[in-house]
Amino acid sequence: MVVIRLTRMGTKHRPFYRIVTTDKRRPRESRYIDLIGYYNPMREKPEIKIDLDKYNEWIKKGAKPSETVKSLIKKVKSEN
């Protein structure tokens, strides 16, 4: 099963996340299938960049987004 979730990057106390599609059974920081966007919570106004075309394509293929990704998508869509 393919899921859309965050993978953590960055250093200690300075997290940065990539939004990726991956197999549900893989560990959080392992290989991923496709990079969809990123999320940087360390900015004064958190920075979210998501390729909605890729996101919608993966949803059509049956990928399930995590709860966090769902909330980030809502924020991105409300800003546009």
N, C-alpha and C positions, 0 to 999 in steps of 0.2 A: 504494500500500500504506500502511495506517495503522499507526503505531507508538505505543507508550506509552513516553515517555521524560522525562528531566528537562530543564528549561530554567532557565538560571541567571539569578538576580536578585541584588539586593544591590549593595554597593560593593566596591571593591578590598580584598582580604584579609578580607572579611566576606560570604562567599557564602550564598545562600539559594536554594533550588530549588523550582520548581513541578513537579508531576507532571502532564503533559498528554498528550493524544492529538493527533497531528499527522501530516501527510503525510511519508513517509520522505525525500523529496527536498528538503524545506524546511530552511533553516539553523536552528541550535539556538535562537536568540532571535527567531525570526520568529513569525508568527501561528500560533495553534493552534486545533484544533477544539473541544476540551472540556477544562476544568480538573478534574482528578480529586482532587488533594490537594497537599500541600507537604512539604518536608523541610528542616529547619533543623539543620545539623551543628555550628553554633557554640555551642549550649547545652552545659552540663556533661553532661547526658544528651541526646543528639540527639533532636530532636522530629520525629516522623513522624505525619502525619495523612492518611489515604487513605479515600476513599469507596468501600468494597468493592463496593457495589451497582453503581456506575458502572463500576468496574474490570471486574467480571464481565460486565456488559452489553457492554462493548467487546471483551472476549475472545471472547464468543459471536459477535460480528459479524466476527471474524477479525483483530483488532488483535494485533500481536506486541509484548510488553514487552521492553525492553532488559534486559541482564544486571543492571544496577544496580537497576532497578525490581523485577525478580524477587527480588533479595536483600532489598529494603525490604519487599516484600509478605510474605516469609517471616518477617521480624522482627515485623511487625504481627500476623500470624496466630498466632505463638508467644506473644505478649503477651496475646492474648485467650483 
